[in-house]
Structure formats: structure tokens, C-alpha cells
Amino acid sequence: MDFGFTKEQEAFRLEVREYIKTEMPQKWETLGYTVWEETDESWAITQEWNRKLGAKGWLALTWPEEYGGLGRSPVDQLILDEEMAAAGTPTGVETMITIGWVCPTIMLFGTDEQKKKYLPPAARGELTFCLGYSEPDAGSDLAAVSTAAVEDGDTFVVNGQKVWTSIAHRADYCWLAARTDPDAPKHKGVSMFVVDMKSPGITVRPLINILGFHSFNEVFFDNVIIPKESLVGEKNNGWYQLAIALDFERSGVGGPARMKQVIDGLVQYCKETKRNGTPLWKDKGVQQELARLAVDAEVLRLLCYRITWLQINKKTPNYEASVTKVFGSELLDRLSNVGMRILGPYSQLDRGSKWAQLHGGITRSYLNSPSMGIGGGTSEIQRSIIAMRGLGLPRK
Ligand SMILES: Cc1cc2nc3c(=O)[nH]c(=O)nc-3n(C[C@H](O)[C@H](O)[C@H](O)COP(=O)(O)OP(=O)(O)OC[C@H]3O[C@@H](n4cnc5c(N)ncnc54)[C@H](O)[C@@H]3O)c2cc1C
């Protein structure tokens, strides 16, 4: 067993570190943006950063060169993610959705035309997707989607409603799960489509999240006509593609790596802050809390390394992705709670107050953390997957 990196990989790490040092937009740091942000300004900064990475082939590092990547290994991707997380580079959910989840699924199931149309611009940072999965009556039970796509000559006509659709107000395309056979058993009548968000008949309505940002939306499809070529993969066989896309979604290693950065920030805060004349980091209780977080962060790092190992061996992470997701989202809960206790009354203050600590990042993380155990499938659903696929326990 070797947890080390090769000379070439270490050289790549240094190259990334150097690049970030010179190229990272200063504004992101000065504004103290966190990964949870969603404003016009944060969007513009992340888009610009993505295009810069895209021009270097780093946005979709592991993709084949013909699609705008560099064909590099998942280990190089892990290194890039770790370094970007450590530096707090601009990032948003659009990169995970587009580069991490939707495009790899199109690479597996799309036609050559679809791959040519969507992958290279996505790798350049010029095209974004949103995810049209959840509906008012289909969340955990995603196979219950009722948004319908009815074949009509050379087109499909889409009617229905999606909800909690992150960045639908900004995305170019929707990766849509729709029912194409209402009479088939529910897992068998679903298909996947790429829908242009500018299509007539689409209405996007904002839902404001707990942080006060417009990140989610409701999306209504009212007789939206889409060309037949919008169908990705086989008609009525979309559930399989959806499951693969969800496995990609639960395998992300970039997000968890950013938690280490927050823990480091807390340690630094405890070093610099005195309470009743004594530096916080001399407090035994604080030491215990920080050490426990450090242990958990290390466990999460190793879980992420296992995901990378599976990818190197050309396996799609399955229940292992659920383990990583559930552990990562629960660690974020613990981290945010410890942060709130350490900051004490200052934890109530958001960025903008001159007394806010750590740019208000802990407050934001605390408010945001419950959502991490919901998006991409709730922790209860992840545990069910681990029980069934990991432990072989019965479904019913
Ligand atoms: C930050 C965030 C971003 C999101 N972005 C998107 C997006 O871009 N696109 C999109 O389509 N959706 C998105 N969602 C929606 C998300 O996928 C759903 O909220 C999630 O799948 C849960 O569905 P639900 O809200 O309908 O809850 P429900 O399915 O109604 O669940 C309610 C509760 O019941 C529990 N429960 C349900 N079924 C079971 C079961 N079988 N066993 C045990 N417990 C169960 C759940 O765990 C939960 O606690 C996002 C959500 C969040 C929080």
C-alpha cells in the first residue's frame, strides 16, 4: 500500500501552487467569498476563473484531449482539487454539476454529435448545466418524476415542474429527467435530455436559500418543444444514466478538501485570539475539539483517496461514494458547530460587520451545513445505499 505521490505528481502540485499564487483573482480573497456564495459578482469571478483554467486544459483535466482535457490521471485531479481547496480558489456548484457530473455521463452515453457539441465548450468554461431532477413529489423517490416528455414527430414536448434547481437562472442547459413511458414501471419509463434553458415555455422562479442567496429555483415546463437529438442515451433507459450521474455527484473530492482549509482557519484563529487573557489554543477543551476535527478530516481525506483509487482502476464509485458523502456532510455539521462554539458571540456576525471573524465563513457554513445532508440524496438515503449495496442487507 502506497499513500505517497510520484516525483511527477509532486512536481505537478508545485506547478499548481505556483499558478494559483500568480493567477488567482485577488478579489475573491479580499471579498472573503466562501464556496456557499451565489451573487452576480461571485458568479462573474468563478466564470472568469473557470475560463482561465479551461484555457490551460485544467478545468476538465482528466477528460480526453479531443474534448478539451489533458487526459491526466484522477490522482492529478485530486492534487489539483487539494491545492485549489487549500488556496480557496473561486468555485461554485456549476463547475461540479457541469464538469463533474453531467458531462462525464454524456461522455458515457451521448452520441458523437452530443459529445462534440457540449464537452469542448464545457471544458473551456463556456457552458453550464443545471440539474432537472427533483420535483414537488419526487425527491428521495426520484424514480417518481412526473415531468413528461412526449414524442411528437421529430420532437419531444415537455410539460411539468422541477424544484430546488440550483443555478437554473444562470445555466445554458438543463440535464433533465423526464417520464417518457407513463405505463412502464416507474424506474423503466424515465429518459434523460439536454434542454436549452432559452427554449420557449420555460419559466424559472427564484427560491431564496437560508443564507439569503438566490441559488435554487422552481422551473416550469409548459409545452416546451425540444428536438429529438436532445435525448441522451436510450429512451426509457434513463434511470441507469441518472444513477451513474448520481454516483459521480456523490464522489466529489473537491468539496471535502475545502473543509481542511476551514479547520486550518479555526486553528489560526485560536492561536491569535485570547479569551480571559489566555490564547484559545491553550484551552484543553478547544484542543480536544480541534483534534477530533483533524482526525475526521484525515478520515475524509482517505475516503476521497479511495474514490480516486477506484477511478484509477476504471470503476465507478458506488456505495463508497455514499460513505464519503454522508461522512463529509456530517463532518461539515460538526465543524460548523465547533466553529460556532469557539467563536462564541462573534459567531452570530456575518461578513460586513467589523467584528465578524473569519469573514463570517463559520456563520455561513453553520447555516448551510444542513443542506449538505440533503442535496444529492439525503443522509438517510445514503445510509440505505450503504446498507443494501455495501453490507448486502435486504431492501425491504
Ligand atoms: C443544496 C441543495 C441543492 C440542490 N440542488 C438540486 C438541483 O440542482 N437539482 C435538483 O433536481 N434537486 C436539487 N436539490 C434537491 C435534493 O436533491 C432533494 O432535496 C433531495 O433529494 C431530497 O428530496 P426532498 O427534498 O423531496 O425530500 P423527501 O424525499 O421528501 O424527504 C424528506 C425526508 O424523508 C426522508 N426519507 C424519504 N424517503 C426515505 C426513505 N426511503 N428512507 C428513509 N428516509 C427517507 C429523507 O431523508 C428526508 O429526511 C438540492 C437540494 C439541496 C439541499
The ligand as a MOL file (V3000), in Angstrom:
LIG
                    3D

  0  0  0     0  0            999 V3000
M  V30 BEGIN CTAB
M  V30 COUNTS 53 58 0 0 0
M  V30 BEGIN ATOM
M  V30 1 C -28.1580 22.4830 -1.5100 0
M  V30 2 C -29.1270 21.7020 -2.3560 0
M  V30 3 C -29.0020 21.7420 -3.7270 0
M  V30 4 C -29.9240 21.0400 -4.5150 0
M  V30 5 N -29.8070 21.1450 -5.8690 0
M  V30 6 C -30.6490 20.4510 -6.6570 0
M  V30 7 C -30.5550 20.5620 -8.0680 0
M  V30 8 O -29.7180 21.3010 -8.6070 0
M  V30 9 N -31.4200 19.8580 -8.8320 0
M  V30 10 C -32.3640 19.0340 -8.2830 0
M  V30 11 O -33.0850 18.3970 -9.0210 0
M  V30 12 N -32.5110 18.9380 -6.9320 0
M  V30 13 C -31.6680 19.6320 -6.1080 0
M  V30 14 N -31.8120 19.5530 -4.7400 0
M  V30 15 C -32.9060 18.7670 -4.1710 0
M  V30 16 C -32.4520 17.4830 -3.4890 0
M  V30 17 O -31.9590 16.5460 -4.4100 0
M  V30 18 C -33.6570 16.9290 -2.7080 0
M  V30 19 O -33.9890 17.9000 -1.7340 0
M  V30 20 C -33.3440 15.6220 -2.0430 0
M  V30 21 O -33.1650 14.5860 -2.9580 0
M  V30 22 C -34.4520 15.2130 -1.0330 0
M  V30 23 O -35.7030 15.2440 -1.6260 0
M  V30 24 P -36.9200 16.0410 -0.9570 0
M  V30 25 O -36.4560 17.4260 -0.6380 0
M  V30 26 O -38.0780 15.9040 -1.8450 0
M  V30 27 O -37.1630 15.3180 0.4330 0
M  V30 28 P -38.0320 13.9990 0.6570 0
M  V30 29 O -37.6560 12.9610 -0.3290 0
M  V30 30 O -39.4670 14.3850 0.7380 0
M  V30 31 O -37.5200 13.5460 2.0780 0
M  V30 32 C -37.9940 14.1290 3.2910 0
M  V30 33 C -37.3510 13.3790 4.4420 0
M  V30 34 O -37.7590 11.9830 4.4220 0
M  V30 35 C -36.6150 11.1380 4.3930 0
M  V30 36 N -36.8720 9.9950 3.5100 0
M  V30 37 C -37.5050 9.9960 2.3170 0
M  V30 38 N -37.5320 8.7550 1.7910 0
M  V30 39 C -36.8890 7.9520 2.6630 0
M  V30 40 C -36.5780 6.5530 2.6770 0
M  V30 41 N -36.9130 5.7470 1.6590 0
M  V30 42 N -35.9060 6.0550 3.7370 0
M  V30 43 C -35.5360 6.8620 4.7850 0
M  V30 44 N -35.8220 8.2010 4.8220 0
M  V30 45 C -36.4760 8.7280 3.7820 0
M  V30 46 C -35.4970 11.9890 3.7920 0
M  V30 47 O -34.2350 11.5110 4.1810 0
M  V30 48 C -35.8340 13.3640 4.3680 0
M  V30 49 O -35.3150 13.4660 5.6810 0
M  V30 50 C -30.9440 20.2730 -3.9260 0
M  V30 51 C -31.0800 20.2540 -2.5380 0
M  V30 52 C -30.1800 20.9620 -1.7510 0
M  V30 53 C -30.3610 20.9590 -0.2690 0
M  V30 END ATOM
M  V30 BEGIN BOND
M  V30 1 1 1 2
M  V30 2 1 2 3
M  V30 3 2 2 52
M  V30 4 2 3 4
M  V30 5 1 4 5
M  V30 6 1 4 50
M  V30 7 2 5 6
M  V30 8 1 6 7
M  V30 9 1 6 13
M  V30 10 2 7 8
M  V30 11 1 7 9
M  V30 12 1 9 10
M  V30 13 2 10 11
M  V30 14 1 10 12
M  V30 15 2 12 13
M  V30 16 1 13 14
M  V30 17 1 14 15
M  V30 18 1 14 50
M  V30 19 1 15 16
M  V30 20 1 16 17
M  V30 21 1 16 18
M  V30 22 1 18 19
M  V30 23 1 18 20
M  V30 24 1 20 21
M  V30 25 1 20 22
M  V30 26 1 22 23
M  V30 27 1 23 24
M  V30 28 2 24 25
M  V30 29 1 24 26
M  V30 30 1 24 27
M  V30 31 1 27 28
M  V30 32 2 28 29
M  V30 33 1 28 30
M  V30 34 1 28 31
M  V30 35 1 31 32
M  V30 36 1 32 33
M  V30 37 1 33 34
M  V30 38 1 33 48
M  V30 39 1 34 35
M  V30 40 1 35 36
M  V30 41 1 35 46
M  V30 42 1 36 37
M  V30 43 1 36 45
M  V30 44 2 37 38
M  V30 45 1 38 39
M  V30 46 1 39 40
M  V30 47 2 39 45
M  V30 48 1 40 41
M  V30 49 2 40 42
M  V30 50 1 42 43
M  V30 51 2 43 44
M  V30 52 1 44 45
M  V30 53 1 46 47
M  V30 54 1 46 48
M  V30 55 1 48 49
M  V30 56 2 50 51
M  V30 57 1 51 52
M  V30 58 1 52 53
M  V30 END BOND
M  V30 END CTAB
M  END
